[in-house]
Amino acid sequence: MGGFTVGSLILTALWVYKWLVVIRCILSFFPHNPYQPIIKFIYDVTEPLMAPFRRLLPRTSGIDFSPMLLFLAIYFLERLVAAYL
């Protein structure tokens, strides 16, 4: 059997999710059609985890810090999964 484990699957999913958040952050700098299927998919996948962090943070002058908190949470989750591999 190869090196495929549940832990490696989780780490890969977290890696993909981080990139989706990065793409969403980059999209926020450009005008785009939110109903375009790929963009809608990115927003639909990332919003459920970003929204709770957004509610925790105080409103700042148009800057959304929820992706940074989400990255921090993913980082700790990666460390936790890696520790059990």
C-alpha positions as CSV (number, residue, x, y, z in Angstrom):
1,M,0.0,0.0,0.0
2,G,1.3,3.5,-0.8
3,G,1.5,6.5,1.5
4,F,-2.2,7.2,1.2
5,T,-3.8,7.8,4.7
6,V,-6.7,9.6,6.0
7,G,-4.3,12.2,7.5
8,S,-2.8,12.8,4.1
9,L,-6.2,13.2,2.6
10,I,-7.1,15.8,5.3
11,L,-3.9,17.7,4.7
12,T,-4.5,17.8,1.0
13,A,-8.1,19.0,1.5
14,L,-6.8,21.8,3.8
15,W,-4.2,22.7,1.2
16,V,-6.8,23.0,-1.5
17,Y,-9.1,25.0,0.9
18,K,-6.3,27.5,1.7
19,W,-5.8,28.1,-2.1
20,L,-9.6,28.7,-2.5
21,V,-9.4,31.3,0.3
22,V,-6.4,32.9,-1.4
23,I,-8.2,33.0,-4.7
24,R,-11.3,34.5,-3.0
25,C,-9.0,37.2,-1.4
26,I,-7.5,38.0,-4.8
27,L,-11.0,38.2,-6.4
28,S,-12.0,40.8,-3.9
29,F,-9.6,43.3,-5.5
30,F,-11.2,43.0,-9.0
31,P,-14.7,43.5,-10.3
32,H,-16.2,40.1,-11.1
33,N,-19.6,38.5,-11.7
34,P,-20.6,36.7,-8.5
35,Y,-22.9,34.5,-10.5
36,Q,-20.2,33.1,-12.7
37,P,-20.1,29.3,-11.8
38,I,-16.5,29.1,-10.7
39,I,-16.6,32.3,-8.7
40,K,-19.9,31.2,-7.1
41,F,-18.4,27.8,-6.2
42,I,-15.4,29.6,-4.5
43,Y,-17.7,31.8,-2.5
44,D,-20.1,29.0,-1.6
45,V,-17.2,26.8,-0.4
46,T,-15.3,29.4,1.6
47,E,-18.1,31.4,3.1
48,P,-19.3,28.8,5.7
49,L,-15.9,29.0,7.4
50,M,-15.2,32.6,6.9
51,A,-18.5,33.9,8.2
52,P,-18.0,32.8,11.9
53,F,-14.6,34.5,12.0
54,R,-16.2,37.7,10.4
55,R,-18.8,37.8,13.2
56,L,-16.0,37.5,15.8
57,L,-14.1,40.5,14.5
58,P,-15.0,44.1,15.0
59,R,-15.9,46.0,11.9
60,T,-12.8,47.8,10.4
61,S,-12.7,50.3,7.6
62,G,-13.5,47.9,4.8
63,I,-10.7,45.4,5.5
64,D,-11.8,41.8,6.1
65,F,-9.4,40.1,8.5
66,S,-11.5,36.8,8.6
67,P,-9.2,35.1,6.0
68,M,-6.2,35.6,8.3
69,L,-8.0,34.0,11.2
70,L,-9.1,31.2,9.0
71,F,-5.5,30.6,7.8
72,L,-4.4,30.6,11.5
73,A,-7.1,28.0,12.3
74,I,-6.2,25.9,9.3
75,Y,-2.5,26.1,10.3
76,F,-3.3,24.7,13.8
77,L,-5.5,22.0,12.3
78,E,-2.7,21.0,9.9
79,R,-0.2,20.8,12.9
80,L,-2.7,18.7,14.8
81,V,-3.2,16.3,11.9
82,A,0.5,16.1,11.2
83,A,1.2,15.3,14.8
84,Y,-1.0,12.2,14.6
85,L,0.5,10.9,11.3
